[in-house]
Amino acid sequence: MPSKQKLSYRCRECGGVSSKWAGQCQECQAWNSLEESSAPTSAKQNRFSGYAGQSEVGQVEVLSDVEVARVSRTPTGLEELDRVLGGGLVSGSAVLIGGDPGIGKSTLLLQTMASLSEKNNTLYVSGEESAQQVSMRAVRLQLNVEKVKILCEISLETIMATAEKLFSTILVIDSIQTVYSDELQSAPGSVGQVRECAARLVRFAKRTGTTIFLVGHVTKEGTIAGPRVLEHMVDTVLYFEGDSGSRFRVIRAIKNRFGAVNELGVFAMTEKGLREITNPSAIFLSRHEQEVPGSVVMVTREGSRPLLVEVQALVDESYLGTPRRVTVGMDQNRLAMLLAILHRHGQCSLLDQDVFVNIVGGLRVMETGGDLAVVAALLSSFKSHNIPKDWVIFGELGLSGEVRPVPNGEERLREAAKHGFKFALAPKGNIPKGGIKGLEIKPISVLRDALELF
């Protein structure tokens, strides 16, 4: 029976190592920062004779002499997932997927494995569900899983040995928080276990060329549970987002070594699993039968494509000592800044008004190109003035009241024209010289120019 490795404790703040746990790190004096990790029982023997401490010299190459091989990608069978991944799966990569419980992570991966199993050797490792439960989901989704192999196991050593024996090219770990290594004494899900298991799985992927999907739990703040180093070790980090009351799901790339970040994939949850939405702009536009105050359509950009999104605002008299500022789908601090700009440069005070802003469809707008649309929606609701349904607005607001151009402005205008919009308010720097056929464009330089139209 092989002897267990010795245990050491590493500080997550400074990296200092201690042979036993203590409440305070002796190196940086940080409290409760020591975490369990494994250490080899004996030091590595030096291969060179000579003075003590001599180490093997690594092979150094000139970067320009390194032959660059074209990276081949494996399509997953889901175009929206391929878009977020940068075109498909890369051999030997590690992909981390996080999301709220019940959002559809396991459903998405089971659909992906069913598609990939037609031409690849796949292995689905379930640490949370039994094989019967996974099979029941596959039957409900009407998936062809005849070639999908499943392993219900949480021992890391058993998982890697099985995957290597079966020559699996696609491996799913659902989830990384349930996996444990015999080399550590801590329970599954602890910081030490998650870090060690993830590191060994990533090394396994690089050594064997296996593509690994890691499912990660999220905290109540919405971030992936465990050490932050978990996101640094993998090649791609995906977040699965969606409103619990909506059937639409959004998968967003936060990190991608093989593609663009902030790329967006849109799905709809149905009885037969996740269905791809090829035209996301259609689902984020409610298209009211009549014009209503506080509703404005803006053009935002997620990854490599523009999206038409409806922003709704409600401004109402406040009966509280401190008026409410509520946002859904955008940063609340951004709203506070826009209200200050509107007050200073638009001579419109909402200090005694409750302000509510909502991005329709459960989408979260991360960029600043929607500033002008949010201000337009606020004024429309405050003045009970309807903005025509065929108007589209976008632009970034500066603190001095100027309207700044946003990236890919012409592409946004073409997207609006494609969906039948007739009039656009856009920054002056984004107006194309030749214009856009079928779209009248009003250039805006400062906030005052836009306020004259509302």
ABEGO torsion letter per residue (X at the ends): XBBBBBBBBBBAAAGBBBABBBABBAAAGBBGABBBBBBBABBBBBABBEBBGBBBBBBBBBAAABBBBBBBBBBAGBAAAAAAAGGEBBBGBBBBBBEBBGAGAAAAAAAAAAAAAAABBBBBBBAABBAAAAAAAAAAAGBBAAABBBBBBABAAAAAAAAAAAGBABBBBOBAAABBBAABABBBGBAAAAAAAAAAAAAAAAAAGBBBBBBBBBBAAGBBBEBAAAAAABABBBBBBEBAABABBBBBBABBAABBBGBBBBBBBBAAEBBBBABAAAAABAGBABBBBGBBBBBBBBEABBBBBBBBBBBBBBABABBBBBBBGBBAAAAAAAAAAAAAAAGBBAAABBBBBBBBGGBBBABAAAAAAAAAAAAAAAAGBBBBAABBBBEBBBAAGBBBBBBGAAAAAAAAAAAGBABBBBBAAABBAAEBBGBBBBBBABAAAAAAAX
